[in-house]
């Protein structure tokens, strides 16, 4: 199986966890969510359904920040 997207997702997640700037972390999360966790992405990473649902909810919350807490 060709799993380059898994390695790229892991590297991106590692960079995300090491980013000290909260604003850049949000930008990184959005990019990561759109690239690896969106079902329509060609680099979609297969993850369990509850986690996928939680990530989708977080991503939607970032699109509408008025519904989120700090």
MODELLER restraints for C-alpha pairs under 7 A, 6 or more apart:
rsr = mdl.restraints
at = mdl.atoms
rsr.add(forms.Gaussian(group=physical.xy_distance, feature=features.Distance(at['CA:5:A'], at['CA:43:A']), mean=5.38, stdev=0.5))
rsr.add(forms.Gaussian(group=physical.xy_distance, feature=features.Distance(at['CA:5:A'], at['CA:45:A']), mean=6.52, stdev=0.5))
rsr.add(forms.Gaussian(group=physical.xy_distance, feature=features.Distance(at['CA:6:A'], at['CA:45:A']), mean=6.19, stdev=0.5))
rsr.add(forms.Gaussian(group=physical.xy_distance, feature=features.Distance(at['CA:9:A'], at['CA:36:A']), mean=6.39, stdev=0.5))
rsr.add(forms.Gaussian(group=physical.xy_distance, feature=features.Distance(at['CA:12:A'], at['CA:32:A']), mean=6.92, stdev=0.5))
rsr.add(forms.Gaussian(group=physical.xy_distance, feature=features.Distance(at['CA:16:A'], at['CA:25:A']), mean=6.00, stdev=0.5))
rsr.add(forms.Gaussian(group=physical.xy_distance, feature=features.Distance(at['CA:16:A'], at['CA:28:A']), mean=6.17, stdev=0.5))
rsr.add(forms.Gaussian(group=physical.xy_distance, feature=features.Distance(at['CA:19:A'], at['CA:25:A']), mean=6.07, stdev=0.5))
rsr.add(forms.Gaussian(group=physical.xy_distance, feature=features.Distance(at['CA:30:A'], at['CA:59:A']), mean=6.65, stdev=0.5))
rsr.add(forms.Gaussian(group=physical.xy_distance, feature=features.Distance(at['CA:33:A'], at['CA:59:A']), mean=7.00, stdev=0.5))
rsr.add(forms.Gaussian(group=physical.xy_distance, feature=features.Distance(at['CA:35:A'], at['CA:41:A']), mean=5.97, stdev=0.5))
rsr.add(forms.Gaussian(group=physical.xy_distance, feature=features.Distance(at['CA:35:A'], at['CA:43:A']), mean=6.23, stdev=0.5))
rsr.add(forms.Gaussian(group=physical.xy_distance, feature=features.Distance(at['CA:35:A'], at['CA:44:A']), mean=6.78, stdev=0.5))
rsr.add(forms.Gaussian(group=physical.xy_distance, feature=features.Distance(at['CA:36:A'], at['CA:43:A']), mean=5.49, stdev=0.5))
rsr.add(forms.Gaussian(group=physical.xy_distance, feature=features.Distance(at['CA:36:A'], at['CA:44:A']), mean=4.47, stdev=0.5))
rsr.add(forms.Gaussian(group=physical.xy_distance, feature=features.Distance(at['CA:36:A'], at['CA:45:A']), mean=5.31, stdev=0.5))
rsr.add(forms.Gaussian(group=physical.xy_distance, feature=features.Distance(at['CA:37:A'], at['CA:44:A']), mean=5.51, stdev=0.5))
rsr.add(forms.Gaussian(group=physical.xy_distance, feature=features.Distance(at['CA:37:A'], at['CA:45:A']), mean=6.00, stdev=0.5))
rsr.add(forms.Gaussian(group=physical.xy_distance, feature=features.Distance(at['CA:38:A'], at['CA:44:A']), mean=6.20, stdev=0.5))
rsr.add(forms.Gaussian(group=physical.xy_distance, feature=features.Distance(at['CA:61:A'], at['CA:67:A']), mean=6.67, stdev=0.5))
rsr.add(forms.Gaussian(group=physical.xy_distance, feature=features.Distance(at['CA:61:A'], at['CA:68:A']), mean=6.23, stdev=0.5))
